[in-house]
Amino acid sequence: MSDVVKVEMQGDIALLIFNRPANLNALNTPLARGIAETLIALDGDPAVKGIVLTGAGDRAFCAGADLVEARGVQVHEVEEWFGTVCNVYKQILLTEKPVIAALNGLATGGGFQISLVSDQRVAHPGVRVGQPEINAGIPSVMGSYWISLHLGWSLNQDLSMTGRMMDADEATRHGLFNRVVPPDQVIATACELAEHLAGKYPTAWARTKKRFREVALKGFEEAFRAGVLGQQAAFANGEPQAFIDEFMAKKGG
């Protein structure tokens, strides 16, 4: 198991931790691969009844794509790079056991999408979520697809086209968060929720999750292909690179 992914057992619930706190747990290739591989291993472990996803530290669940890695992506590498991240979403959906996202801070872009494909979401009042790719020169395609499974067209357009963030109150009003609790209760509440779902009748649970999986994956390949083409065009024009260079210059200053 990679050191960018940690697993801690909370009884029979596995806490899968994105372990890049200095980088706001941003998704680079090792982390994305580590999450997918660990999900497969935990799903096959009979001692594990459910899985809770969370980020190390208290600043972020996951801040989306790692900008340093993204800056070095060449156009011909976009499909493989993007596919590695998208495989995380697919593996969450393919996991038979309950998967709960315990949002312990910022969740943007890919991090927001990880939460959207999880079975349930637990957050605290300070959590902020959103789909800011468009502001970084990256088309919001896969994100807008996952959002469409939760929210209406107009709000999806608002979030995907402006890249604005939502606070916990707004996200809860729109039904995105299943529980909102104080920060020190997020993990415990997520584990309790995973335990509760794991206690459902096995066939009823499996068939219910299977149907949600089928619906979610129905448009996945189409969204992935559109996302690849969109990002290839953006990277070819140098728009994400220009944003990243400006962002890193400001950060360094």
Backbone as CSV, one residue per row, in Angstrom:
resi,resn,N_x,N_y,N_z,CA_x,CA_y,CA_z,C_x,C_y,C_z
1,MET,0.832,-1.198,0.000,0.000,0.000,0.000,0.874,1.258,0.000
2,SER,0.513,2.228,-0.806,1.291,3.459,-0.909,1.176,4.275,0.370
3,ASP,2.234,5.070,0.669,2.191,5.889,1.873,1.259,7.092,1.721
4,VAL,0.747,7.332,0.505,-0.224,8.415,0.325,-1.640,7.949,0.644
5,VAL,-1.785,6.682,0.974,-3.065,6.133,1.418,-2.847,5.396,2.724
6,LYS,-3.641,5.714,3.729,-3.583,5.025,5.009,-4.931,4.372,5.285
7,VAL,-4.897,3.252,5.976,-6.125,2.583,6.399,-6.077,2.380,7.907
8,GLU,-7.117,2.820,8.581,-7.272,2.591,10.013,-8.616,1.914,10.243
9,MET,-8.623,0.863,11.029,-9.870,0.163,11.313,-10.582,0.791,12.496
10,GLN,-11.828,1.085,12.329,-12.712,1.555,13.389,-13.739,0.445,13.613
11,GLY,-13.370,-0.519,14.443,-14.200,-1.718,14.546,-14.111,-2.477,13.240
12,ASP,-15.265,-2.734,12.610,-15.249,-3.423,11.322,-15.447,-2.471,10.148
13,ILE,-15.273,-1.178,10.398,-15.326,-0.171,9.342,-13.911,0.308,9.038
14,ALA,-13.553,0.324,7.759,-12.222,0.769,7.340,-12.242,2.256,7.027
15,LEU,-11.347,2.978,7.667,-11.177,4.404,7.397,-10.045,4.527,6.379
16,LEU,-10.388,4.914,5.153,-9.414,5.065,4.082,-9.052,6.548,4.005
17,ILE,-7.801,6.868,4.312,-7.378,8.259,4.474,-6.494,8.685,3.309
18,PHE,-6.855,9.795,2.659,-6.022,10.396,1.616,-4.908,11.148,2.345
19,ASN,-3.682,10.676,2.213,-2.615,11.135,3.097,-1.609,12.066,2.405
20,ARG,-2.115,13.212,1.964,-1.235,14.260,1.428,-1.641,15.609,2.034
21,PRO,-1.646,15.721,3.360,-2.184,16.924,4.002,-1.480,18.218,3.605
22,ALA,-0.183,18.158,3.330,0.554,19.370,2.945,0.094,19.891,1.591
23,ASN,-0.521,19.016,0.795,-1.031,19.378,-0.533,-2.552,19.390,-0.569
24,LEU,-3.165,19.553,0.603,-4.631,19.531,0.726,-5.212,18.240,0.154
25,ASN,-4.433,17.163,0.267,-4.849,15.830,-0.195,-5.245,15.828,-1.671
26,ALA,-4.562,16.675,-2.449,-4.847,16.759,-3.878,-4.527,15.445,-4.569
27,LEU,-5.289,15.154,-5.619,-5.159,13.889,-6.342,-4.007,13.942,-7.333
28,ASN,-2.914,13.260,-7.015,-1.894,12.994,-8.018,-2.020,11.525,-8.419
29,THR,-1.214,11.083,-9.351,-1.343,9.716,-9.855,-1.139,8.660,-8.760
30,PRO,-0.106,8.768,-7.907,0.043,7.764,-6.846,-1.158,7.699,-5.906
31,LEU,-1.716,8.856,-5.549,-2.867,8.845,-4.645,-4.078,8.223,-5.334
32,ALA,-4.340,8.613,-6.577,-5.491,8.059,-7.292,-5.372,6.543,-7.435
33,ARG,-4.193,6.083,-7.801,-4.003,4.633,-7.924,-4.123,3.948,-6.576
34,GLY,-3.585,4.581,-5.548,-3.653,4.004,-4.210,-5.072,3.879,-3.701
35,ILE,-5.893,4.896,-3.958,-7.293,4.839,-3.530,-8.009,3.690,-4.229
36,ALA,-7.862,3.605,-5.551,-8.550,2.563,-6.315,-8.112,1.167,-5.874
37,GLU,-6.818,0.972,-5.732,-6.304,-0.344,-5.327,-6.755,-0.707,-3.918
38,THR,-6.781,0.264,-3.025,-7.175,-0.009,-1.643,-8.660,-0.311,-1.548
39,LEU,-9.469,0.374,-2.343,-10.901,0.083,-2.375,-11.151,-1.361,-2.795
40,ILE,-10.439,-1.818,-3.804,-10.606,-3.193,-4.280,-10.219,-4.184,-3.183
41,ALA,-9.100,-3.903,-2.500,-8.642,-4.799,-1.437,-9.624,-4.829,-0.270
42,LEU,-10.117,-3.669,0.125,-11.048,-3.609,1.252,-12.384,-4.253,0.908
43,ASP,-12.822,-4.086,-0.324,-14.095,-4.686,-0.729,-14.010,-6.205,-0.696
44,GLY,-12.819,-6.747,-0.923,-12.639,-8.196,-0.910,-12.281,-8.771,0.443
45,ASP,-12.164,-7.925,1.466,-11.780,-8.370,2.804,-13.034,-8.659,3.626
46,PRO,-13.287,-9.907,3.990,-14.514,-10.240,4.732,-14.577,-9.614,6.115
47,ALA,-13.452,-9.147,6.646,-13.441,-8.514,7.964,-13.922,-7.060,7.904
48,VAL,-14.006,-6.511,6.705,-14.421,-5.116,6.525,-15.891,-5.079,6.126
49,LYS,-16.690,-4.340,6.887,-18.126,-4.254,6.605,-18.502,-2.992,5.831
50,GLY,-17.690,-1.947,5.950,-17.965,-0.699,5.252,-16.705,0.134,5.177
51,ILE,-16.743,1.185,4.358,-15.559,2.010,4.115,-15.926,3.477,4.275
52,VAL,-15.085,4.217,4.978,-15.239,5.665,5.119,-14.035,6.327,4.477
53,LEU,-14.287,7.256,3.568,-13.233,8.012,2.894,-13.062,9.363,3.576
54,THR,-11.835,9.766,3.831,-11.592,11.086,4.422,-10.176,11.542,4.086
55,GLY,-9.897,12.809,4.380,-8.588,13.364,4.117,-7.785,13.518,5.394
56,ALA,-6.467,13.415,5.283,-5.601,13.633,6.441,-5.612,15.111,6.815
57,GLY,-5.486,15.388,8.103,-5.509,16.763,8.575,-6.929,17.290,8.701
58,ASP,-7.031,18.601,8.931,-8.358,19.193,9.124,-8.655,20.322,8.146
59,ARG,-7.814,20.442,7.095,-8.009,21.530,6.143,-8.802,21.098,4.909
60,ALA,-8.625,19.851,4.498,-9.232,19.436,3.236,-9.556,17.956,3.220
61,PHE,-10.681,17.637,2.629,-11.010,16.266,2.245,-10.148,15.903,1.032
62,CYS,-10.281,16.692,-0.012,-9.452,16.533,-1.209,-9.663,17.753,-2.094
63,ALA,-8.564,18.410,-2.456,-8.633,19.653,-3.230,-8.552,19.423,-4.733
64,GLY,-8.967,18.264,-5.204,-8.990,18.017,-6.632,-7.626,17.661,-7.195
65,ALA,-7.430,17.929,-8.468,-6.197,17.535,-9.155,-4.988,18.272,-8.595
66,ASP,-3.876,17.562,-8.527,-2.625,18.149,-8.077,-2.081,19.058,-9.178
67,LEU,-1.929,20.349,-8.874,-1.547,21.318,-9.897,-0.120,21.125,-10.396
68,VAL,0.777,20.731,-9.504,2.162,20.514,-9.932,2.229,19.389,-10.959
69,GLU,1.527,18.299,-10.683,1.500,17.196,-11.646,0.797,17.616,-12.926
70,ALA,-0.337,18.324,-12.791,-1.103,18.742,-13.965,-0.273,19.626,-14.896
71,ARG,0.596,20.444,-14.301,1.397,21.364,-15.120,2.304,20.609,-16.087
72,GLY,2.715,19.422,-15.721,3.623,18.668,-16.570,2.942,17.741,-17.556
73,VAL,1.614,17.687,-17.548,0.893,16.780,-18.439,0.950,17.288,-19.881
74,GLN,1.356,16.400,-20.787,1.368,16.713,-22.213,0.043,16.263,-22.838
75,VAL,-0.278,16.852,-23.973,-1.573,16.560,-24.611,-1.756,15.065,-24.832
76,HIS,-0.715,14.373,-25.289,-0.839,12.940,-25.566,-0.959,12.104,-24.290
77,GLU,-0.731,12.721,-23.121,-0.826,12.016,-21.844,-2.156,12.253,-21.131
78,VAL,-2.973,13.142,-21.675,-4.203,13.547,-20.993,-5.120,12.365,-20.715
79,GLU,-5.325,11.501,-21.707,-6.281,10.405,-21.531,-5.868,9.483,-20.386
80,GLU,-4.613,9.103,-20.328,-4.153,8.216,-19.254,-4.215,8.922,-17.898
81,TRP,-3.782,10.165,-17.854,-3.785,10.938,-16.605,-5.206,11.117,-16.074
82,PHE,-6.097,11.569,-16.943,-7.492,11.780,-16.565,-8.160,10.454,-16.217
83,GLY,-7.827,9.409,-16.967,-8.417,8.098,-16.712,-8.043,7.538,-15.356
84,THR,-6.827,7.829,-14.892,-6.408,7.348,-13.577,-7.271,7.953,-12.475
85,VAL,-7.579,9.237,-12.602,-8.456,9.897,-11.622,-9.879,9.366,-11.744
86,CYS,-10.369,9.258,-12.964,-11.751,8.802,-13.159,-11.956,7.368,-12.696
87,ASN,-10.886,6.568,-12.689,-10.995,5.202,-12.200,-11.337,5.166,-10.710
88,VAL,-10.954,6.212,-9.973,-11.332,6.293,-8.554,-12.853,6.352,-8.427
89,TYR,-13.483,7.210,-9.236,-14.946,7.310,-9.180,-15.585,5.958,-9.503
90,LYS,-15.065,5.324,-10.539,-15.629,4.043,-10.968,-15.479,2.983,-9.890
91,GLN,-14.315,2.937,-9.237,-14.096,1.929,-8.198,-14.985,2.161,-6.983
92,ILE,-15.267,3.413,-6.662,-16.200,3.685,-5.558,-17.564,3.113,-5.904
93,LEU,-18.012,3.336,-7.118,-19.308,2.816,-7.549,-19.325,1.291,-7.611
94,LEU,-18.195,0.689,-7.982,-18.125,-0.771,-8.094,-17.984,-1.462,-6.740
95,THR,-17.616,-0.716,-5.719,-17.461,-1.306,-4.386,-18.817,-1.755,-3.861
96,GLU,-18.913,-3.020,-3.481,-20.185,-3.575,-3.027,-20.564,-3.079,-1.632
97,LYS,-19.576,-2.806,-0.814,-19.834,-2.389,0.570,-20.195,-0.908,0.629
98,PRO,-20.834,-0.476,1.703,-21.148,0.948,1.840,-19.877,1.793,1.830
99,VAL,-19.914,2.900,1.084,-18.804,3.848,1.029,-19.331,5.220,1.434
100,ILE,-18.818,5.745,2.538,-19.269,7.036,3.066,-18.133,8.044,2.925
101,ALA,-18.441,9.223,2.417,-17.459,10.304,2.352,-17.581,11.142,3.619
102,ALA,-16.495,11.204,4.395,-16.440,12.021,5.619,-15.678,13.296,5.271
103,LEU,-16.418,14.348,4.961,-15.827,15.588,4.479,-15.325,16.410,5.657
104,ASN,-14.011,16.524,5.741,-13.383,17.183,6.888,-12.728,18.510,6.494
105,GLY,-13.209,19.108,5.423,-12.672,20.375,4.963,-13.014,20.582,3.503
106,LEU,-12.159,21.288,2.801,-12.381,21.622,1.402,-12.521,20.368,0.536
107,ALA,-13.514,20.384,-0.363,-13.697,19.290,-1.324,-14.015,19.924,-2.668
108,THR,-13.015,20.003,-3.536,-13.201,20.672,-4.812,-12.832,19.751,-5.968
109,GLY,-13.418,20.005,-7.125,-13.096,19.243,-8.317,-13.203,17.753,-8.093
110,GLY,-12.086,17.048,-8.292,-12.089,15.600,-8.109,-12.476,15.178,-6.712
111,GLY,-12.137,15.977,-5.705,-12.538,15.662,-4.335,-14.042,15.760,-4.156
112,PHE,-14.642,16.793,-4.721,-16.094,16.942,-4.710,-16.734,15.764,-5.422
113,GLN,-16.153,15.362,-6.543,-16.718,14.261,-7.316,-16.621,12.934,-6.574
114,ILE,-15.529,12.725,-5.839,-15.424,11.523,-5.005,-16.588,11.471,-4.020
115,SER,-16.912,12.606,-3.435,-18.022,12.631,-2.481,-19.356,12.355,-3.173
116,LEU,-19.520,12.859,-4.397,-20.787,12.700,-5.109,-21.051,11.253,-5.504
117,VAL,-20.012,10.475,-5.775,-20.222,9.076,-6.167,-20.240,8.139,-4.968
118,SER,-19.936,8.655,-3.781,-20.042,7.839,-2.565,-21.511,7.610,-2.230
119,ASP,-21.773,6.625,-1.371,-23.154,6.280,-1.048,-23.831,7.329,-0.176
120,GLN,-23.063,7.959,0.708,-23.597,8.997,1.587,-22.467,9.974,1.882
121,ARG,-22.855,11.170,2.394,-21.873,12.212,2.696,-22.140,12.796,4.082
122,VAL,-21.081,12.859,4.885,-21.137,13.486,6.205,-20.178,14.662,6.186
123,ALA,-20.616,15.812,6.713,-19.782,17.013,6.672,-19.929,17.788,7.974
124,HIS,-19.134,18.839,8.111,-19.294,19.757,9.246,-19.569,21.161,8.707
125,PRO,-19.990,22.101,9.540,-20.419,23.419,9.047,-19.356,24.206,8.284
126,GLY,-18.081,23.920,8.493,-17.031,24.662,7.810,-16.655,24.128,6.441
127,VAL,-17.264,23.037,6.022,-16.928,22.415,4.736,-17.394,23.290,3.573
128,ARG,-16.550,23.362,2.543,-16.915,24.039,1.306,-16.653,23.091,0.141
129,VAL,-17.599,23.065,-0.804,-17.492,22.158,-1.943,-17.759,22.923,-3.236
130,GLY,-17.228,22.395,-4.330,-17.489,23.036,-5.607,-16.731,22.405,-6.748
131,GLN,-16.970,22.951,-7.922,-16.445,22.421,-9.169,-15.725,23.558,-9.915
132,PRO,-14.531,23.951,-9.428,-13.889,25.168,-9.943,-12.986,24.975,-11.159
133,GLU,-13.049,23.826,-11.824,-12.130,23.555,-12.928,-12.129,24.647,-13.995
134,ILE,-13.317,25.168,-14.310,-13.413,26.142,-15.397,-12.548,27.371,-15.121
135,ASN,-12.376,27.692,-13.831,-11.545,28.834,-13.461,-10.057,28.530,-13.570
136,ALA,-9.733,27.249,-13.746,-8.339,26.837,-13.933,-8.057,26.473,-15.387
137,GLY,-8.988,26.823,-16.278,-8.792,26.545,-17.690,-9.105,25.120,-18.095
138,ILE,-9.783,24.379,-17.238,-10.109,22.977,-17.512,-11.619,22.843,-17.685
139,PRO,-12.098,22.279,-18.790,-13.536,22.122,-18.989,-14.169,21.286,-17.878
140,SER,-15.331,21.709,-17.405,-16.044,20.983,-16.348,-17.001,20.000,-17.010
141,VAL,-16.511,18.797,-17.266,-17.299,17.803,-18.008,-17.685,16.626,-17.117
142,MET,-16.697,15.896,-16.598,-17.021,14.777,-15.725,-17.735,15.268,-14.467
143,GLY,-17.263,16.390,-13.919,-17.907,16.941,-12.726,-19.351,17.303,-12.967
144,SER,-19.628,17.932,-14.104,-21.016,18.309,-14.387,-21.893,17.076,-14.572
145,TYR,-21.290,15.976,-15.045,-22.063,14.733,-15.159,-22.463,14.213,-13.789
146,TRP,-21.506,14.109,-12.861,-21.847,13.607,-11.529,-22.826,14.551,-10.834
147,ILE,-22.653,15.862,-11.007,-23.588,16.810,-10.404,-24.995,16.585,-10.930
148,SER,-25.113,16.240,-12.223,-26.443,16.067,-12.826,-27.233,14.937,-12.186
149,LEU,-26.547,14.010,-11.516,-27.248,12.921,-10.839,-27.828,13.360,-9.504
150,HIS,-27.425,14.552,-9.041,-27.868,15.051,-7.740,-28.716,16.318,-7.838
151,LEU,-28.388,17.193,-8.785,-28.986,18.519,-8.828,-29.598,18.797,-10.202
152,GLY,-30.431,19.839,-10.250,-31.090,20.211,-11.498,-30.174,20.927,-12.477
153,TRP,-30.651,21.078,-13.694,-29.878,21.641,-14.801,-29.356,23.046,-14.491
154,SER,-30.232,23.928,-14.014,-29.835,25.324,-13.804,-28.751,25.458,-12.746
155,LEU,-28.909,24.747,-11.636,-27.900,24.817,-10.589,-26.602,24.165,-11.053
156,ASN,-26.715,23.098,-11.824,-25.530,22.458,-12.386,-24.780,23.447,-13.280
157,GLN,-25.512,24.151,-14.129,-24.887,25.166,-14.975,-24.199,26.233,-14.130
158,ASP,-24.872,26.664,-13.085,-24.319,27.691,-12.201,-22.982,27.231,-11.620
159,LEU,-22.972,26.043,-11.039,-21.758,25.539,-10.395,-20.659,25.248,-11.414
160,SER,-21.015,24.635,-12.535,-20.017,24.205,-13.511,-19.487,25.357,-14.351
161,MET,-20.318,26.355,-14.613,-19.915,27.451,-15.490,-19.256,28.608,-14.738
162,THR,-19.609,28.776,-13.460,-18.975,29.847,-12.683,-17.807,29.326,-11.853
163,GLY,-17.844,28.044,-11.487,-16.809,27.480,-10.638,-16.898,27.937,-9.195
164,ARG,-18.049,28.495,-8.810,-18.178,28.998,-7.437,-18.277,27.867,-6.433
165,MET,-18.003,28.206,-5.186,-18.042,27.238,-4.104,-19.361,27.335,-3.343
166,MET,-19.766,26.221,-2.750,-20.927,26.185,-1.865,-20.468,25.927,-0.440
167,ASP,-21.076,26.633,0.506,-20.800,26.321,1.903,-21.698,25.170,2.337
168,ALA,-21.506,24.720,3.560,-22.241,23.540,4.032,-23.740,23.784,4.084
169,ASP,-24.134,25.014,4.438,-25.568,25.320,4.502,-26.225,25.150,3.142
170,GLU,-25.602,25.720,2.110,-26.192,25.618,0.777,-26.192,24.171,0.288
171,ALA,-25.085,23.478,0.483,-25.014,22.082,0.049,-26.073,21.234,0.746
172,THR,-26.305,21.518,2.014,-27.317,20.759,2.761,-28.714,21.084,2.260
173,ARG,-28.973,22.344,1.952,-30.288,22.733,1.426,-30.599,22.005,0.127
174,HIS,-29.573,21.759,-0.664,-29.768,21.060,-1.941,-29.725,19.543,-1.794
175,GLY,-29.590,19.054,-0.560,-29.640,17.625,-0.310,-28.346,16.877,-0.570
176,LEU,-27.222,17.587,-0.699,-25.958,16.913,-0.989,-25.346,16.251,0.233
177,PHE,-25.587,16.806,1.411,-25.029,16.243,2.644,-26.114,15.494,3.392
178,ASN,-25.816,14.262,3.773,-26.770,13.447,4.513,-26.759,13.738,5.999
179,ARG,-25.600,14.150,6.509,-25.456,14.540,7.913,-24.501,15.719,7.988
180,VAL,-24.794,16.686,8.855,-23.872,17.774,9.168,-23.716,17.808,10.681
181,VAL,-22.497,17.588,11.145,-22.216,17.465,12.574,-20.988,18.306,12.906
182,PRO,-20.694,18.532,14.177,-19.459,19.248,14.533,-18.231,18.530,13.984
183,PRO,-17.147,19.277,13.731,-15.947,18.681,13.115,-15.428,17.438,13.824
184,ASP,-15.470,17.441,15.157,-14.910,16.296,15.883,-15.818,15.074,15.872
185,GLN,-16.990,15.197,15.232,-17.917,14.072,15.163,-18.070,13.497,13.756
186,VAL,-17.377,14.092,12.781,-17.556,13.687,11.383,-17.176,12.223,11.165
187,ILE,-16.009,11.821,11.621,-15.546,10.447,11.391,-16.437,9.443,12.109
188,ALA,-16.728,9.711,13.379,-17.567,8.782,14.145,-18.942,8.639,13.510
189,THR,-19.515,9.759,13.071,-20.843,9.712,12.451,-20.799,8.946,11.135
190,ALA,-19.746,9.168,10.346,-19.613,8.447,9.076,-19.463,6.946,9.313
191,CYS,-18.702,6.581,10.325,-18.533,5.154,10.649,-19.849,4.539,11.115
192,GLU,-20.588,5.282,11.919,-21.898,4.788,12.372,-22.843,4.604,11.190
193,LEU,-22.789,5.534,10.244,-23.648,5.434,9.075,-23.248,4.237,8.217
194,ALA,-21.940,4.034,8.041,-21.473,2.869,7.287,-21.906,1.569,7.964
195,GLU,-21.799,1.529,9.287,-22.223,0.355,10.050,-23.718,0.114,9.876
196,HIS,-24.483,1.183,9.898,-25.933,1.068,9.732,-26.284,0.487,8.364
197,LEU,-25.664,1.015,7.315,-25.952,0.511,5.968,-25.474,-0.920,5.795
198,ALA,-24.342,-1.248,6.424,-23.811,-2.610,6.327,-24.742,-3.625,6.983
199,GLY,-25.616,-3.152,7.858,-26.531,-4.042,8.558,-27.817,-4.325,7.809
200,LYS,-27.986,-3.759,6.628,-29.190,-4.021,5.846,-29.193,-5.464,5.337
201,TYR,-30.380,-5.955,4.993,-30.456,-7.294,4.412,-29.553,-7.356,3.183
202,PRO,-28.683,-8.364,3.098,-27.640,-8.386,2.056,-28.155,-8.274,0.626
203,THR,-29.195,-9.046,0.296,-29.685,-9.015,-1.082,-30.330,-7.672,-1.402
204,ALA,-31.109,-7.154,-0.463,-31.765,-5.862,-0.676,-30.730,-4.758,-0.853
205,TRP,-29.673,-4.787,-0.005,-28.616,-3.783,-0.131,-27.894,-3.902,-1.470
206,ALA,-27.496,-5.134,-1.822,-26.721,-5.347,-3.045,-27.500,-4.913,-4.277
207,ARG,-28.785,-5.256,-4.326,-29.586,-4.918,-5.497,-29.874,-3.422,-5.561
208,THR,-30.058,-2.801,-4.406,-30.285,-1.353,-4.377,-29.051,-0.609,-4.861
209,LYS,-27.897,-0.972,-4.318,-26.664,-0.305,-4.749,-26.367,-0.597,-6.210
210,LYS,-26.652,-1.818,-6.643,-26.432,-2.191,-8.044,-27.213,-1.277,-8.975
211,ARG,-28.449,-0.951,-8.594,-29.266,-0.100,-9.465,-28.714,1.319,-9.528
212,PHE,-28.293,1.865,-8.386,-27.665,3.186,-8.403,-26.384,3.161,-9.248
213,ARG,-25.622,2.078,-9.127,-24.397,1.935,-9.907,-24.711,1.934,-11.404
214,GLU,-25.715,1.177,-11.794,-26.084,1.098,-13.207,-26.460,2.463,-13.761
215,VAL,-27.238,3.208,-12.995,-27.665,4.536,-13.438,-26.461,5.470,-13.552
216,ALA,-25.595,5.431,-12.538,-24.437,6.331,-12.523,-23.469,6.026,-13.660
217,LEU,-23.234,4.740,-13.932,-22.250,4.361,-14.941,-22.805,4.432,-16.362
218,LYS,-24.112,4.606,-16.485,-24.718,4.625,-17.818,-24.105,5.708,-18.701
219,GLY,-23.853,6.873,-18.113,-23.290,7.970,-18.899,-21.817,8.209,-18.650
220,PHE,-21.185,7.304,-17.907,-19.793,7.517,-17.504,-18.844,7.557,-18.692
221,GLU,-18.913,6.569,-19.574,-17.974,6.499,-20.694,-18.142,7.693,-21.629
222,GLU,-19.379,8.104,-21.835,-19.616,9.273,-22.693,-19.016,10.531,-22.071
223,ALA,-19.217,10.695,-20.753,-18.650,11.856,-20.063,-17.127,11.790,-20.058
224,PHE,-16.581,10.591,-19.886,-15.128,10.442,-19.894,-14.548,10.834,-21.247
225,ARG,-15.163,10.355,-22.326,-14.653,10.673,-23.657,-14.734,12.172,-23.918
226,ALA,-15.850,12.788,-23.530,-15.994,14.235,-23.708,-14.985,14.985,-22.854
227,GLY,-14.720,14.461,-21.652,-13.741,15.093,-20.777,-12.336,15.023,-21.344
228,VAL,-11.987,13.876,-21.922,-10.668,13.725,-22.542,-10.505,14.721,-23.679
229,LEU,-11.484,14.786,-24.565,-11.394,15.693,-25.712,-11.329,17.151,-25.254
230,GLY,-12.116,17.486,-24.235,-12.106,18.843,-23.723,-10.772,19.221,-23.112
231,GLN,-10.200,18.320,-22.326,-8.921,18.614,-21.696,-7.787,18.622,-22.713
232,GLN,-7.852,17.754,-23.700,-6.828,17.784,-24.746,-6.828,19.134,-25.450
233,ALA,-8.016,19.651,-25.749,-8.109,20.952,-26.402,-7.581,22.063,-25.501
234,ALA,-7.939,22.004,-24.218,-7.501,23.043,-23.281,-5.991,23.027,-23.097
235,PHE,-5.418,21.830,-22.912,-3.968,21.726,-22.728,-3.230,22.107,-24.006
236,ALA,-3.810,21.789,-25.168,-3.175,22.167,-26.428,-3.109,23.681,-26.575
237,ASN,-4.094,24.377,-26.042,-4.114,25.834,-26.103,-3.346,26.482,-24.950
238,GLY,-2.882,25.661,-24.008,-2.064,26.180,-22.917,-2.814,26.890,-21.816
239,GLU,-4.131,26.731,-21.758,-4.922,27.472,-20.774,-4.713,26.970,-19.344
240,PRO,-4.781,25.650,-19.084,-4.496,25.196,-17.711,-3.073,25.545,-17.281
241,GLN,-2.121,25.417,-18.206,-0.732,25.716,-17.866,-0.563,27.177,-17.463
242,ALA,-1.258,28.068,-18.175,-1.161,29.496,-17.863,-1.731,29.785,-16.480
243,PHE,-2.865,29.147,-16.167,-3.446,29.343,-14.838,-2.507,28.828,-13.761
244,ILE,-1.978,27.633,-13.955,-1.109,27.030,-12.943,0.139,27.881,-12.732
245,ASP,0.728,28.378,-13.816,1.926,29.217,-13.691,1.616,30.474,-12.879
246,GLU,0.483,31.094,-13.169,0.098,32.306,-12.440,-0.186,31.996,-10.972
247,PHE,-0.876,30.877,-10.750,-1.216,30.478,-9.381,0.046,30.194,-8.569
248,MET,0.965,29.451,-9.157,2.185,29.107,-8.439,3.059,30.327,-8.201
249,ALA,3.055,31.269,-9.136,3.820,32.500,-8.958,3.270,33.313,-7.791
250,LYS,1.964,33.397,-7.702,1.339,34.125,-6.595,1.602,33.410,-5.273
251,LYS,1.513,32.093,-5.302,1.760,31.314,-4.097,3.198,31.476,-3.624
252,GLY,4.118,31.503,-4.579,5.521,31.660,-4.238,5.837,33.049,-3.735
253,GLY,5.036,34.029,-4.185,5.270,35.405,-3.750,4.648,35.711,-2.422
